């Protein structure tokens, strides 16, 4: 199935350090648009190409290689020509298996990139699929700050000038890590999770009004930054509005929809004297507790309910005794 995004074939080759057996001149223009990959055993064996998806990367493992080795050179040339004539995005040989002359000839004849890896077929396929799922994931960009606080990915949103970047710097000073400032690229990597990262050009940089651009990695060290992080909590920061009713107990669970996934969220009103960094830390720890099954607001509500029931029952007993 076609994806809305694509990844350059060259990026995949470099990432997995594939051995280049053949590449055409315009390989830099080749884009991978499908995260599914395929082992063309049935196509090689009985030449069945109905419903064959030629947008998938093709993997030749030990089974396919063994079958090709059992054929005569002429028959091997014929089946490989039919496969490579489908204009495949790339073919990868696993286990560092030998390359048949007919295989290399078909790749050159039809202009199909041919690579090889020493990794086992199953391991390589699972790793490649996981990598492609991330690279081709649906994505959006949000104006905000993403930090890792006590292992929780916290996305801080709010209007420009509300103090998001200053809060991030304070959190970094307190031992937490910056992922992205100003622009956060968010990808949906599964049906239940999204991850955020910073655009390459502004990665590790943060803007502080009155000071300018600061390189967090060079000032605070490598331990103060992180490349990517799952988003576990969203904090909306806004100026205090005395006419607005804010949730003081946190019993009602709020969520924010990002790419079809509902992420726990809270709204924090700010005014002079409030320490946003401490509030973010407490919010992150509280969210972690909720995921572990403990909700402080519900616990307090239960205690109050039990106390009221106890008081009412004793009051009824006292009234009955007086009568």
Residue pairs with C-beta under 8 A, 6 or more apart in sequence:
1 34
1 36
2 33
2 34
2 55
3 33
3 34
3 35
3 136
4 138
5 33
5 135
5 136
5 137
5 138
5 139
6 31
6 32
6 33
6 136
7 31
7 32
7 132
7 135
7 136
8 28
8 30
8 31
8 32
9 27
9 30
9 31
9 32
9 89
9 90
9 113
10 27
10 28
10 30
11 135
12 18
12 32
12 90
12 128
12 131
12 132
13 20
13 115
15 131
16 117
16 124
16 127
16 128
16 131
17 117
18 92
18 115
18 116
18 117
19 96
19 115
19 116
19 117
20 115
21 93
21 99
21 104
21 107
21 114
21 115
21 116
22 104
22 107
22 108
22 112
22 113
22 114
23 113
23 114
24 111
24 112
24 113
27 113
30 89
30 90
30 113
32 57
32 89
32 90
32 132
32 135
32 136
33 55
33 136
34 53
34 55
34 56
34 57
34 89
34 132
34 136
35 129
35 132
35 133
35 135
35 136
36 53
36 56
36 129
37 56
37 57
37 58
37 59
37 125
37 128
37 129
37 132
38 53
38 56
38 57
38 58
38 59
39 58
39 59
39 60
39 61
39 63
39 64
39 121
39 125
40 52
40 58
40 60
40 64
40 83
41 63
41 64
41 67
42 48
43 49
43 52
43 79
43 82
43 83
44 64
44 67
44 68
44 79
44 80
44 83
45 67
47 79
47 82
49 82
49 86
52 86
54 86
54 87
54 88
55 89
56 88
56 89
57 88
57 89
57 90
57 91
57 92
57 128
58 83
58 88
58 90
58 91
58 92
59 91
59 92
59 94
59 121
59 124
59 125
60 68
60 91
60 92
60 93
60 94
60 97
60 103
61 94
61 95
61 121
62 94
62 95
62 97
62 121
65 93
65 95
65 97
65 98
68 76
68 79
68 80
68 100
68 103
69 100
71 79
73 101
73 102
76 100
76 102
77 102
77 105
77 106
80 100
80 102
80 103
80 105
80 106
81 106
81 109
81 110
83 106
84 91
84 106
84 107
84 109
84 110
84 112
85 110
87 110
87 111
87 112
88 112
89 113
90 112
90 113
90 114
90 115
91 107
91 112
91 113
91 114
91 115
92 114
92 115
92 116
92 117
92 124
93 99
93 103
93 114
93 115
93 116
93 117
94 116
94 117
94 119
94 120
94 121
94 124
95 118
95 119
95 120
95 121
96 116
96 117
96 118
97 116
99 114
99 116
103 114
104 114
106 112
107 113
107 114
117 124
119 127
133 189
133 190
134 187
134 189
134 195
137 187
137 188
137 189
138 187
138 188
138 259
139 185
139 186
139 187
139 188
139 259
140 185
140 186
140 258
140 259
141 183
141 184
141 185
141 186
141 199
142 155
142 157
142 183
142 184
142 186
142 258
143 157
143 160
143 182
143 183
143 184
144 155
144 156
144 157
144 158
144 164
144 182
144 184
145 155
145 156
145 164
145 165
145 167
145 168
145 178
145 180
145 181
145 182
145 184
146 153
146 154
146 155
146 156
146 178
146 179
146 180
146 184
146 196
146 197
146 198
146 229
146 231
147 153
147 154
147 156
147 168
147 171
147 172
147 176
147 177
147 178
147 179
147 280
148 154
148 176
148 177
148 179
148 226
148 229
149 171
149 176
149 280
149 281
149 284
150 176
150 281
150 284
150 285
150 288
151 288
152 232
152 233
152 284
152 285
152 287
152 288
153 179
153 195
153 196
153 229
153 230
153 231
153 232
153 233
154 231
154 232
154 233
154 234
154 235
154 280
154 283
154 284
155 184
155 196
155 231
155 233
155 234
155 235
155 263
156 164
156 167
156 168
156 234
156 235
156 237
156 280
157 164
157 234
157 235
157 236
157 237
158 164
158 236
158 237
158 238
159 238
159 239
161 209
162 237
162 238
162 239
162 270
163 237
163 270
163 276
164 181
164 237
165 181
165 182
165 206
165 207
165 208
165 209
166 208
166 209
166 276
167 237
167 276
167 277
167 280
168 178
168 181
168 206
169 206
169 208
169 214
169 216
170 276
170 277
171 178
171 277
171 280
171 281
172 178
172 216
172 220
172 224
173 220
174 277
174 281
176 281
177 223
177 224
177 225
177 226
177 229
178 204
178 206
178 216
178 224
178 225
178 226
179 196
179 197
179 198
179 225
179 226
179 227
179 228
179 229
180 196
180 197
180 198
180 199
180 202
180 203
181 198
181 202
181 205
181 206
181 207
182 202
182 206
182 207
183 198
183 199
183 202
184 196
184 197
184 198
185 196
185 197
185 198
185 199
186 194
186 195
186 196
186 231
186 258
186 259
187 194
187 195
187 196
187 197
188 194
188 258
188 259
188 260
188 261
189 195
191 261
192 261
193 230
193 231
193 261
194 230
194 231
194 258
194 259
194 261
194 263
195 228
195 229
195 230
195 231
196 228
196 229
196 230
196 231
197 203
197 227
197 228
197 229
198 204
203 227
204 215
204 216
204 217
204 218
204 225
205 213
205 214
205 215
205 216
206 213
206 214
206 216
207 213
207 214
208 214
216 224
216 225
217 224
217 225
231 258
231 263
232 263
232 264
232 284
232 287
232 288
232 291
233 263
233 264
233 265
233 266
233 283
233 284
233 287
234 256
234 258
234 263
234 264
234 265
234 266
235 265
235 266
235 267
235 268
235 280
235 283
236 256
236 265
236 266
236 267
236 268
237 268
237 270
237 276
238 267
238 268
238 269
238 270
239 269
239 270
239 271
240 269
240 270
240 271
241 269
244 269
246 267
246 269
247 254
247 267
249 297
249 300
249 301
250 266
250 286
250 296
250 297
251 297
251 298
251 301
253 264
254 264
254 265
254 266
254 267
255 262
255 263
255 264
255 265
256 262
256 263
256 265
257 263
264 287
264 290
266 283
268 276
268 279
268 283
270 276
286 296
289 295
289 296
